[in-house]
Amino acid sequence: MSSDFSFIETGGPEVQDYVRTVRAQFGPRAQISYLGEAGWFSAKVFVEAVKRMGNDISRANLLKTMDALPAGLGAGFTSTMHFAPGPHDITRCLQLGKVTSGKVAAYKPYACDDENFDR
């Protein structure tokens, strides 16, 4: 299996914070998943951008601010992020995972394809 996000079962402190927070809110009904993790991370990125926007709360400033976010923002969730103007393919990396006893663990580190296919 492959993923552009850290695997939930073996992810670091940031991923485990997502798991703990969702389980604390929803208890045994908590649905912990790749999609939830991606949504959680997306919300963190959006909040960080809004904090940096200052008083100009506009679509144009949001895009400008997000294009200038630091690469380290994905730490713990993804490989190095690439925030920049133009096509917003912020990560082109996947890691391979191996399922053992019903849990996914990273098998190979992130491999990235930084070739740009824009025409």
Backbone as XML, in Angstrom:
<?xml version="1.0"?>
<chain id="A" units="angstrom">
  <residue number="1" name="MET">
    <atom name="N" x="0.835" y="-1.159" z="0.000"/>
    <atom name="CA" x="0.000" y="0.000" z="0.000"/>
    <atom name="C" x="0.885" y="1.229" z="0.000"/>
  </residue>
  <residue number="2" name="SER">
    <atom name="N" x="0.373" y="2.336" z="-0.501"/>
    <atom name="CA" x="1.143" y="3.578" z="-0.522"/>
    <atom name="C" x="0.266" y="4.723" z="-0.029"/>
  </residue>
  <residue number="3" name="SER">
    <atom name="N" x="0.919" y="5.778" z="0.434"/>
    <atom name="CA" x="0.192" y="6.928" z="0.947"/>
    <atom name="C" x="1.057" y="8.175" z="0.855"/>
  </residue>
  <residue number="4" name="ASP">
    <atom name="N" x="0.401" y="9.316" z="0.651"/>
    <atom name="CA" x="1.116" y="10.589" z="0.692"/>
    <atom name="C" x="1.081" y="11.184" z="2.098"/>
  </residue>
  <residue number="5" name="PHE">
    <atom name="N" x="0.351" y="10.558" z="3.023"/>
    <atom name="CA" x="0.318" y="10.960" z="4.434"/>
    <atom name="C" x="0.938" y="9.860" z="5.280"/>
  </residue>
  <residue number="6" name="SER">
    <atom name="N" x="1.376" y="10.234" z="6.486"/>
    <atom name="CA" x="1.880" y="9.243" z="7.427"/>
    <atom name="C" x="0.784" y="8.244" z="7.747"/>
  </residue>
  <residue number="7" name="PHE">
    <atom name="N" x="1.160" y="7.012" z="7.974"/>
    <atom name="CA" x="0.181" y="5.993" z="8.324"/>
    <atom name="C" x="-0.320" y="6.236" z="9.747"/>
  </residue>
  <residue number="8" name="ILE">
    <atom name="N" x="-1.599" y="6.069" z="9.942"/>
    <atom name="CA" x="-2.208" y="6.375" z="11.232"/>
    <atom name="C" x="-1.610" y="5.530" z="12.354"/>
  </residue>
  <residue number="9" name="GLU">
    <atom name="N" x="-1.427" y="4.263" z="12.117"/>
    <atom name="CA" x="-0.949" y="3.363" z="13.168"/>
    <atom name="C" x="0.476" y="3.666" z="13.611"/>
  </residue>
  <residue number="10" name="THR">
    <atom name="N" x="1.301" y="4.184" z="12.708"/>
    <atom name="CA" x="2.714" y="4.396" z="13.029"/>
    <atom name="C" x="3.148" y="5.849" z="12.865"/>
  </residue>
  <residue number="11" name="GLY">
    <atom name="N" x="2.188" y="6.757" z="12.656"/>
    <atom name="CA" x="2.521" y="8.173" z="12.502"/>
    <atom name="C" x="3.065" y="8.764" z="13.788"/>
  </residue>
  <residue number="12" name="GLY">
    <atom name="N" x="3.778" y="9.841" z="13.648"/>
    <atom name="CA" x="4.415" y="10.505" z="14.781"/>
    <atom name="C" x="3.451" y="11.270" z="15.668"/>
  </residue>
  <residue number="13" name="PRO">
    <atom name="N" x="3.986" y="12.150" z="16.514"/>
    <atom name="CA" x="3.176" y="12.874" z="17.496"/>
    <atom name="C" x="2.020" y="13.676" z="16.891"/>
  </residue>
  <residue number="14" name="GLU">
    <atom name="N" x="2.221" y="14.290" z="15.733"/>
    <atom name="CA" x="1.165" y="15.091" z="15.119"/>
    <atom name="C" x="-0.016" y="14.216" z="14.714"/>
  </residue>
  <residue number="15" name="VAL">
    <atom name="N" x="0.272" y="13.060" z="14.143"/>
    <atom name="CA" x="-0.779" y="12.126" z="13.733"/>
    <atom name="C" x="-1.485" y="11.574" z="14.966"/>
  </residue>
  <residue number="16" name="GLN">
    <atom name="N" x="-0.721" y="11.242" z="15.992"/>
    <atom name="CA" x="-1.328" y="10.703" z="17.207"/>
    <atom name="C" x="-2.169" y="11.755" z="17.930"/>
  </residue>
  <residue number="17" name="ASP">
    <atom name="N" x="-1.821" y="13.037" z="17.803"/>
    <atom name="CA" x="-2.664" y="14.109" z="18.343"/>
    <atom name="C" x="-4.019" y="14.115" z="17.641"/>
  </residue>
  <residue number="18" name="TYR">
    <atom name="N" x="-4.014" y="13.943" z="16.315"/>
    <atom name="CA" x="-5.277" y="13.825" z="15.563"/>
    <atom name="C" x="-6.097" y="12.657" z="16.108"/>
  </residue>
  <residue number="19" name="VAL">
    <atom name="N" x="-5.470" y="11.495" z="16.265"/>
    <atom name="CA" x="-6.176" y="10.293" z="16.734"/>
    <atom name="C" x="-6.755" y="10.530" z="18.131"/>
  </residue>
  <residue number="20" name="ARG">
    <atom name="N" x="-5.938" y="11.038" z="19.057"/>
    <atom name="CA" x="-6.398" y="11.285" z="20.431"/>
    <atom name="C" x="-7.558" y="12.271" z="20.473"/>
  </residue>
  <residue number="21" name="THR">
    <atom name="N" x="-7.431" y="13.353" z="19.709"/>
    <atom name="CA" x="-8.453" y="14.395" z="19.734"/>
    <atom name="C" x="-9.789" y="13.875" z="19.202"/>
  </residue>
  <residue number="22" name="VAL">
    <atom name="N" x="-9.759" y="13.147" z="18.105"/>
    <atom name="CA" x="-11.001" y="12.609" z="17.529"/>
    <atom name="C" x="-11.605" y="11.564" z="18.463"/>
  </residue>
  <residue number="23" name="ARG">
    <atom name="N" x="-10.779" y="10.714" z="19.041"/>
    <atom name="CA" x="-11.302" y="9.697" z="19.973"/>
    <atom name="C" x="-11.865" y="10.340" z="21.239"/>
  </residue>
  <residue number="24" name="ALA">
    <atom name="N" x="-11.241" y="11.414" z="21.718"/>
    <atom name="CA" x="-11.758" y="12.099" z="22.905"/>
    <atom name="C" x="-13.125" y="12.716" z="22.623"/>
  </residue>
  <residue number="25" name="GLN">
    <atom name="N" x="-13.311" y="13.217" z="21.409"/>
    <atom name="CA" x="-14.580" y="13.849" z="21.043"/>
    <atom name="C" x="-15.684" y="12.828" z="20.770"/>
  </residue>
  <residue number="26" name="PHE">
    <atom name="N" x="-15.353" y="11.742" z="20.076"/>
    <atom name="CA" x="-16.380" y="10.811" z="19.608"/>
    <atom name="C" x="-16.343" y="9.440" z="20.272"/>
  </residue>
  <residue number="27" name="GLY">
    <atom name="N" x="-15.385" y="9.193" z="21.138"/>
    <atom name="CA" x="-15.319" y="7.932" z="21.865"/>
    <atom name="C" x="-15.230" y="6.729" z="20.952"/>
  </residue>
  <residue number="28" name="PRO">
    <atom name="N" x="-15.942" y="5.654" z="21.310"/>
    <atom name="CA" x="-15.845" y="4.425" z="20.524"/>
    <atom name="C" x="-16.426" y="4.556" z="19.110"/>
  </residue>
  <residue number="29" name="ARG">
    <atom name="N" x="-17.194" y="5.620" z="18.868"/>
    <atom name="CA" x="-17.746" y="5.832" z="17.518"/>
    <atom name="C" x="-16.762" y="6.556" z="16.606"/>
  </residue>
  <residue number="30" name="ALA">
    <atom name="N" x="-15.611" y="6.939" z="17.128"/>
    <atom name="CA" x="-14.624" y="7.688" z="16.347"/>
    <atom name="C" x="-14.227" y="6.923" z="15.097"/>
  </residue>
  <residue number="31" name="GLN">
    <atom name="N" x="-14.271" y="7.589" z="13.984"/>
    <atom name="CA" x="-13.840" y="6.990" z="12.725"/>
    <atom name="C" x="-12.504" y="7.611" z="12.338"/>
  </residue>
  <residue number="32" name="ILE">
    <atom name="N" x="-11.451" y="6.913" z="12.625"/>
    <atom name="CA" x="-10.091" y="7.366" z="12.328"/>
    <atom name="C" x="-9.732" y="6.815" z="10.961"/>
  </residue>
  <residue number="33" name="SER">
    <atom name="N" x="-9.373" y="7.710" z="10.027"/>
    <atom name="CA" x="-9.106" y="7.251" z="8.663"/>
    <atom name="C" x="-8.135" y="8.188" z="7.956"/>
  </residue>
  <residue number="34" name="TYR">
    <atom name="N" x="-7.690" y="7.725" z="6.803"/>
    <atom name="CA" x="-6.850" y="8.548" z="5.925"/>
    <atom name="C" x="-7.561" y="9.857" z="5.597"/>
  </residue>
  <residue number="35" name="LEU">
    <atom name="N" x="-8.836" y="9.774" z="5.239"/>
    <atom name="CA" x="-9.583" y="10.987" z="4.869"/>
    <atom name="C" x="-9.711" y="11.945" z="6.040"/>
  </residue>
  <residue number="36" name="GLY">
    <atom name="N" x="-9.934" y="11.417" z="7.220"/>
    <atom name="CA" x="-9.994" y="12.266" z="8.407"/>
    <atom name="C" x="-8.663" y="12.936" z="8.679"/>
  </residue>
  <residue number="37" name="GLU">
    <atom name="N" x="-7.588" y="12.179" z="8.544"/>
    <atom name="CA" x="-6.251" y="12.738" z="8.749"/>
    <atom name="C" x="-5.964" y="13.837" z="7.731"/>
  </residue>
  <residue number="38" name="ALA">
    <atom name="N" x="-6.316" y="13.601" z="6.473"/>
    <atom name="CA" x="-6.100" y="14.619" z="5.431"/>
    <atom name="C" x="-6.924" y="15.871" z="5.726"/>
  </residue>
  <residue number="39" name="GLY">
    <atom name="N" x="-8.166" y="15.695" z="6.157"/>
    <atom name="CA" x="-9.005" y="16.839" z="6.508"/>
    <atom name="C" x="-8.459" y="17.605" z="7.696"/>
  </residue>
  <residue number="40" name="TRP">
    <atom name="N" x="-7.985" y="16.873" z="8.700"/>
    <atom name="CA" x="-7.386" y="17.488" z="9.892"/>
    <atom name="C" x="-6.183" y="18.336" z="9.485"/>
  </residue>
  <residue number="41" name="PHE">
    <atom name="N" x="-5.321" y="17.758" z="8.663"/>
    <atom name="CA" x="-4.139" y="18.478" z="8.198"/>
    <atom name="C" x="-4.529" y="19.706" z="7.366"/>
  </residue>
  <residue number="42" name="SER">
    <atom name="N" x="-5.501" y="19.549" z="6.476"/>
    <atom name="CA" x="-5.958" y="20.680" z="5.656"/>
    <atom name="C" x="-6.465" y="21.819" z="6.531"/>
  </residue>
  <residue number="43" name="ALA">
    <atom name="N" x="-7.190" y="21.482" z="7.584"/>
    <atom name="CA" x="-7.683" y="22.505" z="8.502"/>
    <atom name="C" x="-6.516" y="23.210" z="9.198"/>
  </residue>
  <residue number="44" name="LYS">
    <atom name="N" x="-5.491" y="22.467" z="9.589"/>
    <atom name="CA" x="-4.319" y="23.076" z="10.225"/>
    <atom name="C" x="-3.628" y="24.054" z="9.273"/>
  </residue>
  <residue number="45" name="VAL">
    <atom name="N" x="-3.517" y="23.672" z="8.005"/>
    <atom name="CA" x="-2.897" y="24.550" z="7.010"/>
    <atom name="C" x="-3.736" y="25.822" z="6.840"/>
  </residue>
  <residue number="46" name="PHE">
    <atom name="N" x="-5.045" y="25.659" z="6.733"/>
    <atom name="CA" x="-5.931" y="26.812" z="6.563"/>
    <atom name="C" x="-5.836" y="27.756" z="7.765"/>
  </residue>
  <residue number="47" name="VAL">
    <atom name="N" x="-5.858" y="27.225" z="8.974"/>
    <atom name="CA" x="-5.765" y="28.061" z="10.178"/>
    <atom name="C" x="-4.439" y="28.806" z="10.196"/>
  </residue>
  <residue number="48" name="GLU">
    <atom name="N" x="-3.359" y="28.133" z="9.833"/>
    <atom name="CA" x="-2.050" y="28.797" z="9.795"/>
    <atom name="C" x="-2.057" y="29.940" z="8.780"/>
  </residue>
  <residue number="49" name="ALA">
    <atom name="N" x="-2.659" y="29.717" z="7.634"/>
    <atom name="CA" x="-2.733" y="30.775" z="6.616"/>
    <atom name="C" x="-3.546" y="31.956" z="7.120"/>
  </residue>
  <residue number="50" name="VAL">
    <atom name="N" x="-4.675" y="31.698" z="7.753"/>
    <atom name="CA" x="-5.521" y="32.782" z="8.261"/>
    <atom name="C" x="-4.772" y="33.592" z="9.316"/>
  </residue>
  <residue number="51" name="LYS">
    <atom name="N" x="-4.012" y="32.915" z="10.174"/>
    <atom name="CA" x="-3.211" y="33.623" z="11.189"/>
    <atom name="C" x="-2.211" y="34.574" z="10.535"/>
  </residue>
  <residue number="52" name="ARG">
    <atom name="N" x="-1.663" y="34.185" z="9.393"/>
    <atom name="CA" x="-0.635" y="34.981" z="8.716"/>
    <atom name="C" x="-1.205" y="36.081" z="7.815"/>
  </residue>
  <residue number="53" name="MET">
    <atom name="N" x="-2.509" y="36.055" z="7.558"/>
    <atom name="CA" x="-3.110" y="36.988" z="6.604"/>
    <atom name="C" x="-3.193" y="38.429" z="7.107"/>
  </residue>
  <residue number="54" name="GLY">
    <atom name="N" x="-3.186" y="38.630" z="8.394"/>
    <atom name="CA" x="-3.351" y="39.984" z="8.912"/>
    <atom name="C" x="-4.787" y="40.446" z="8.740"/>
  </residue>
  <residue number="55" name="ASN">
    <atom name="N" x="-4.970" y="41.731" z="8.459"/>
    <atom name="CA" x="-6.315" y="42.308" z="8.362"/>
    <atom name="C" x="-6.929" y="42.192" z="6.969"/>
  </residue>
  <residue number="56" name="ASP">
    <atom name="N" x="-6.170" y="41.766" z="5.987"/>
    <atom name="CA" x="-6.688" y="41.652" z="4.620"/>
    <atom name="C" x="-7.274" y="40.254" z="4.420"/>
  </residue>
  <residue number="57" name="ILE">
    <atom name="N" x="-8.537" y="40.092" z="4.817"/>
    <atom name="CA" x="-9.215" y="38.798" z="4.686"/>
    <atom name="C" x="-9.916" y="38.780" z="3.328"/>
  </residue>
  <residue number="58" name="SER">
    <atom name="N" x="-9.177" y="38.346" z="2.322"/>
    <atom name="CA" x="-9.718" y="38.287" z="0.963"/>
    <atom name="C" x="-9.204" y="37.014" z="0.286"/>
  </residue>
  <residue number="59" name="ARG">
    <atom name="N" x="-9.892" y="36.612" z="-0.751"/>
    <atom name="CA" x="-9.474" y="35.416" z="-1.486"/>
    <atom name="C" x="-8.060" y="35.601" z="-2.046"/>
  </residue>
  <residue number="60" name="ALA">
    <atom name="N" x="-7.805" y="36.762" z="-2.628"/>
    <atom name="CA" x="-6.486" y="37.017" z="-3.223"/>
    <atom name="C" x="-5.382" y="36.928" z="-2.170"/>
  </residue>
  <residue number="61" name="ASN">
    <atom name="N" x="-5.617" y="37.486" z="-0.985"/>
    <atom name="CA" x="-4.602" y="37.439" z="0.061"/>
    <atom name="C" x="-4.447" y="36.021" z="0.620"/>
  </residue>
  <residue number="62" name="LEU">
    <atom name="N" x="-5.540" y="35.275" z="0.682"/>
    <atom name="CA" x="-5.458" y="33.894" z="1.145"/>
    <atom name="C" x="-4.561" y="33.082" z="0.197"/>
  </residue>
  <residue number="63" name="LEU">
    <atom name="N" x="-4.776" y="33.217" z="-1.104"/>
    <atom name="CA" x="-3.948" y="32.498" z="-2.076"/>
    <atom name="C" x="-2.486" y="32.920" z="-1.968"/>
  </residue>
  <residue number="64" name="LYS">
    <atom name="N" x="-2.254" y="34.220" z="-1.870"/>
    <atom name="CA" x="-0.885" y="34.746" z="-1.754"/>
    <atom name="C" x="-0.215" y="34.195" z="-0.491"/>
  </residue>
  <residue number="65" name="THR">
    <atom name="N" x="-0.957" y="34.202" z="0.610"/>
    <atom name="CA" x="-0.420" y="33.722" z="1.881"/>
    <atom name="C" x="-0.135" y="32.228" z="1.824"/>
  </residue>
  <residue number="66" name="MET">
    <atom name="N" x="-1.056" y="31.452" z="1.267"/>
    <atom name="CA" x="-0.847" y="30.010" z="1.194"/>
    <atom name="C" x="0.325" y="29.660" z="0.279"/>
  </residue>
  <residue number="67" name="ASP">
    <atom name="N" x="0.517" y="30.430" z="-0.776"/>
    <atom name="CA" x="1.650" y="30.193" z="-1.670"/>
    <atom name="C" x="2.989" y="30.424" z="-0.978"/>
  </residue>
  <residue number="68" name="ALA">
    <atom name="N" x="2.982" y="31.183" z="0.122"/>
    <atom name="CA" x="4.217" y="31.516" z="0.824"/>
    <atom name="C" x="4.400" y="30.719" z="2.121"/>
  </residue>
  <residue number="69" name="LEU">
    <atom name="N" x="3.552" y="29.738" z="2.386"/>
    <atom name="CA" x="3.689" y="28.950" z="3.611"/>
    <atom name="C" x="5.005" y="28.174" z="3.603"/>
  </residue>
  <residue number="70" name="PRO">
    <atom name="N" x="5.576" y="27.951" z="4.771"/>
    <atom name="CA" x="6.871" y="27.257" z="4.830"/>
    <atom name="C" x="6.751" y="25.769" z="4.525"/>
  </residue>
  <residue number="71" name="ALA">
    <atom name="N" x="7.800" y="25.207" z="3.962"/>
    <atom name="CA" x="7.829" y="23.791" z="3.603"/>
    <atom name="C" x="7.657" y="22.887" z="4.825"/>
  </residue>
  <residue number="72" name="GLY">
    <atom name="N" x="8.099" y="23.320" z="5.978"/>
    <atom name="CA" x="8.038" y="22.504" z="7.186"/>
    <atom name="C" x="6.646" y="22.320" z="7.752"/>
  </residue>
  <residue number="73" name="LEU">
    <atom name="N" x="5.660" y="22.968" z="7.169"/>
    <atom name="CA" x="4.298" y="22.894" z="7.699"/>
    <atom name="C" x="3.733" y="21.476" z="7.674"/>
  </residue>
  <residue number="74" name="GLY">
    <atom name="N" x="4.178" y="20.654" z="6.775"/>
    <atom name="CA" x="3.672" y="19.284" z="6.684"/>
    <atom name="C" x="4.335" y="18.314" z="7.641"/>
  </residue>
  <residue number="75" name="ALA">
    <atom name="N" x="5.320" y="18.778" z="8.401"/>
    <atom name="CA" x="6.092" y="17.893" z="9.275"/>
    <atom name="C" x="5.178" y="17.030" z="10.133"/>
  </residue>
  <residue number="76" name="GLY">
    <atom name="N" x="5.437" y="15.749" z="10.107"/>
    <atom name="CA" x="4.669" y="14.810" z="10.899"/>
    <atom name="C" x="3.500" y="14.188" z="10.159"/>
  </residue>
  <residue number="77" name="PHE">
    <atom name="N" x="3.020" y="14.857" z="9.121"/>
    <atom name="CA" x="1.889" y="14.349" z="8.358"/>
    <atom name="C" x="2.296" y="13.879" z="6.959"/>
  </residue>
  <residue number="78" name="THR">
    <atom name="N" x="3.222" y="14.599" z="6.329"/>
    <atom name="CA" x="3.598" y="14.325" z="4.946"/>
    <atom name="C" x="5.105" y="14.503" z="4.777"/>
  </residue>
  <residue number="79" name="SER">
    <atom name="N" x="5.548" y="14.285" z="3.559"/>
    <atom name="CA" x="6.930" y="14.622" z="3.235"/>
    <atom name="C" x="7.015" y="16.147" z="3.141"/>
  </residue>
  <residue number="80" name="THR">
    <atom name="N" x="8.151" y="16.654" z="2.749"/>
    <atom name="CA" x="8.317" y="18.098" z="2.605"/>
    <atom name="C" x="7.281" y="18.654" z="1.636"/>
  </residue>
  <residue number="81" name="MET">
    <atom name="N" x="6.594" y="19.700" z="2.056"/>
    <atom name="CA" x="5.563" y="20.329" z="1.233"/>
    <atom name="C" x="6.206" y="21.374" z="0.315"/>
  </residue>
  <residue number="82" name="HIS">
    <atom name="N" x="5.535" y="21.684" z="-0.786"/>
    <atom name="CA" x="6.037" y="22.679" z="-1.725"/>
    <atom name="C" x="4.931" y="23.706" z="-1.985"/>
  </residue>
  <residue number="83" name="PHE">
    <atom name="N" x="4.872" y="24.726" z="-1.140"/>
    <atom name="CA" x="3.903" y="25.793" z="-1.340"/>
    <atom name="C" x="4.534" y="26.833" z="-2.248"/>
  </residue>
  <residue number="84" name="ALA">
    <atom name="N" x="3.876" y="27.155" z="-3.343"/>
    <atom name="CA" x="4.412" y="28.130" z="-4.285"/>
    <atom name="C" x="3.312" y="28.553" z="-5.248"/>
  </residue>
  <residue number="85" name="PRO">
    <atom name="N" x="3.486" y="29.712" z="-5.888"/>
    <atom name="CA" x="2.509" y="30.131" z="-6.900"/>
    <atom name="C" x="2.480" y="29.126" z="-8.058"/>
  </residue>
  <residue number="86" name="GLY">
    <atom name="N" x="1.376" y="29.079" z="-8.761"/>
    <atom name="CA" x="1.241" y="28.181" z="-9.910"/>
    <atom name="C" x="0.451" y="26.948" z="-9.538"/>
  </residue>
  <residue number="87" name="PRO">
    <atom name="N" x="0.692" y="25.829" z="-10.232"/>
    <atom name="CA" x="-0.029" y="24.592" z="-9.921"/>
    <atom name="C" x="0.186" y="24.202" z="-8.456"/>
  </residue>
  <residue number="88" name="HIS">
    <atom name="N" x="-0.865" y="23.862" z="-7.784"/>
    <atom name="CA" x="-0.777" y="23.600" z="-6.345"/>
    <atom name="C" x="-0.676" y="22.113" z="-6.046"/>
  </residue>
  <residue number="89" name="ASP">
    <atom name="N" x="0.321" y="21.489" z="-6.602"/>
    <atom name="CA" x="0.640" y="20.095" z="-6.322"/>
    <atom name="C" x="1.679" y="20.121" z="-5.216"/>
  </residue>
  <residue number="90" name="ILE">
    <atom name="N" x="1.211" y="20.284" z="-3.968"/>
    <atom name="CA" x="2.139" y="20.579" z="-2.873"/>
    <atom name="C" x="2.990" y="19.400" z="-2.435"/>
  </residue>
  <residue number="91" name="THR">
    <atom name="N" x="2.606" y="18.195" z="-2.789"/>
    <atom name="CA" x="3.464" y="17.053" z="-2.490"/>
    <atom name="C" x="3.399" y="16.061" z="-3.643"/>
  </residue>
  <residue number="92" name="ARG">
    <atom name="N" x="4.535" y="15.586" z="-4.019"/>
    <atom name="CA" x="4.633" y="14.593" z="-5.092"/>
    <atom name="C" x="5.362" y="13.362" z="-4.560"/>
  </residue>
  <residue number="93" name="CYS">
    <atom name="N" x="5.058" y="13.025" z="-3.321"/>
    <atom name="CA" x="5.787" y="11.960" z="-2.655"/>
    <atom name="C" x="4.830" y="10.911" z="-2.094"/>
  </residue>
  <residue number="94" name="LEU">
    <atom name="N" x="5.273" y="9.688" z="-2.124"/>
    <atom name="CA" x="4.529" y="8.568" z="-1.543"/>
    <atom name="C" x="5.479" y="7.727" z="-0.711"/>
  </residue>
  <residue number="95" name="GLN">
    <atom name="N" x="4.942" y="7.136" z="0.329"/>
    <atom name="CA" x="5.699" y="6.142" z="1.090"/>
    <atom name="C" x="4.979" y="4.810" z="0.959"/>
  </residue>
  <residue number="96" name="LEU">
    <atom name="N" x="5.735" y="3.752" z="1.015"/>
    <atom name="CA" x="5.147" y="2.422" z="0.945"/>
    <atom name="C" x="4.928" y="1.895" z="2.350"/>
  </residue>
  <residue number="97" name="GLY">
    <atom name="N" x="3.824" y="1.186" z="2.513"/>
    <atom name="CA" x="3.517" y="0.590" z="3.803"/>
    <atom name="C" x="3.297" y="-0.898" z="3.669"/>
  </residue>
  <residue number="98" name="LYS">
    <atom name="N" x="3.445" y="-1.571" z="4.777"/>
    <atom name="CA" x="3.275" y="-3.024" z="4.825"/>
    <atom name="C" x="2.267" y="-3.329" z="5.928"/>
  </residue>
  <residue number="99" name="VAL">
    <atom name="N" x="1.293" y="-4.162" z="5.607"/>
    <atom name="CA" x="0.283" y="-4.543" z="6.592"/>
    <atom name="C" x="0.762" y="-5.779" z="7.333"/>
  </residue>
  <residue number="100" name="THR">
    <atom name="N" x="0.858" y="-5.656" z="8.653"/>
    <atom name="CA" x="1.255" y="-6.766" z="9.510"/>
    <atom name="C" x="0.280" y="-6.829" z="10.677"/>
  </residue>
  <residue number="101" name="SER">
    <atom name="N" x="-0.336" y="-7.958" z="10.870"/>
    <atom name="CA" x="-1.317" y="-8.151" z="11.943"/>
    <atom name="C" x="-2.412" y="-7.085" z="11.901"/>
  </residue>
  <residue number="102" name="GLY">
    <atom name="N" x="-2.826" y="-6.724" z="10.699"/>
    <atom name="CA" x="-3.925" y="-5.774" z="10.529"/>
    <atom name="C" x="-3.559" y="-4.313" z="10.704"/>
  </residue>
  <residue number="103" name="LYS">
    <atom name="N" x="-2.281" y="-4.003" z="10.890"/>
    <atom name="CA" x="-1.851" y="-2.611" z="11.041"/>
    <atom name="C" x="-0.843" y="-2.264" z="9.962"/>
  </residue>
  <residue number="104" name="VAL">
    <atom name="N" x="-0.914" y="-1.014" z="9.505"/>
    <atom name="CA" x="-0.005" y="-0.557" z="8.459"/>
    <atom name="C" x="1.191" y="0.137" z="9.098"/>
  </residue>
  <residue number="105" name="ALA">
    <atom name="N" x="2.357" y="-0.253" z="8.668"/>
    <atom name="CA" x="3.592" y="0.381" z="9.116"/>
    <atom name="C" x="4.381" y="0.798" z="7.886"/>
  </residue>
  <residue number="106" name="ALA">
    <atom name="N" x="5.120" y="1.893" z="8.015"/>
    <atom name="CA" x="5.958" y="2.347" z="6.909"/>
    <atom name="C" x="6.965" y="1.258" z="6.577"/>
  </residue>
  <residue number="107" name="TYR">
    <atom name="N" x="7.070" y="0.956" z="5.294"/>
    <atom name="CA" x="7.986" y="-0.075" z="4.813"/>
    <atom name="C" x="9.176" y="0.566" z="4.109"/>
  </residue>
  <residue number="108" name="LYS">
    <atom name="N" x="8.921" y="1.615" z="3.364"/>
    <atom name="CA" x="9.953" y="2.378" z="2.661"/>
    <atom name="C" x="9.689" y="3.853" z="2.933"/>
  </residue>
  <residue number="109" name="PRO">
    <atom name="N" x="10.722" y="4.671" z="3.030"/>
    <atom name="CA" x="10.511" y="6.105" z="3.256"/>
    <atom name="C" x="9.876" y="6.766" z="2.028"/>
  </residue>
  <residue number="110" name="TYR">
    <atom name="N" x="9.503" y="8.018" z="2.189"/>
    <atom name="CA" x="8.902" y="8.759" z="1.083"/>
    <atom name="C" x="9.837" y="8.767" z="-0.127"/>
  </residue>
  <residue number="111" name="ALA">
    <atom name="N" x="9.266" y="8.499" z="-1.285"/>
    <atom name="CA" x="9.968" y="8.627" z="-2.556"/>
    <atom name="C" x="9.246" y="9.739" z="-3.315"/>
  </residue>
  <residue number="112" name="CYS">
    <atom name="N" x="9.997" y="10.681" z="-3.858"/>
    <atom name="CA" x="9.388" y="11.859" z="-4.479"/>
    <atom name="C" x="9.720" y="11.932" z="-5.961"/>
  </residue>
  <residue number="113" name="ASP">
    <atom name="N" x="8.747" y="12.413" z="-6.721"/>
    <atom name="CA" x="8.915" y="12.666" z="-8.138"/>
    <atom name="C" x="8.733" y="14.176" z="-8.325"/>
  </residue>
  <residue number="114" name="ASP">
    <atom name="N" x="9.822" y="14.890" z="-8.427"/>
    <atom name="CA" x="9.755" y="16.351" z="-8.522"/>
    <atom name="C" x="9.728" y="16.861" z="-9.959"/>
  </residue>
  <residue number="115" name="GLU">
    <atom name="N" x="9.527" y="15.952" z="-10.911"/>
    <atom name="CA" x="9.429" y="16.397" z="-12.298"/>
    <atom name="C" x="8.130" y="17.174" z="-12.478"/>
  </residue>
  <residue number="116" name="ASN">
    <atom name="N" x="8.210" y="18.302" z="-13.124"/>
    <atom name="CA" x="7.051" y="19.148" z="-13.345"/>
    <atom name="C" x="6.480" y="18.848" z="-14.729"/>
  </residue>
  <residue number="117" name="PHE">
    <atom name="N" x="5.201" y="18.486" z="-14.787"/>
    <atom name="CA" x="4.571" y="18.140" z="-16.047"/>
    <atom name="C" x="3.701" y="19.255" z="-16.612"/>
  </residue>
  <residue number="118" name="ASP">
    <atom name="N" x="3.842" y="20.454" z="-16.051"/>
    <atom name="CA" x="3.065" y="21.597" z="-16.546"/>
    <atom name="C" x="3.487" y="21.926" z="-17.977"/>
  </residue>
  <residue number="119" name="ARG">
    <atom name="N" x="2.526" y="22.296" z="-18.773"/>
    <atom name="CA" x="2.836" y="22.646" z="-20.162"/>
    <atom name="C" x="2.527" y="24.092" z="-20.402"/>
  </residue>
</chain>
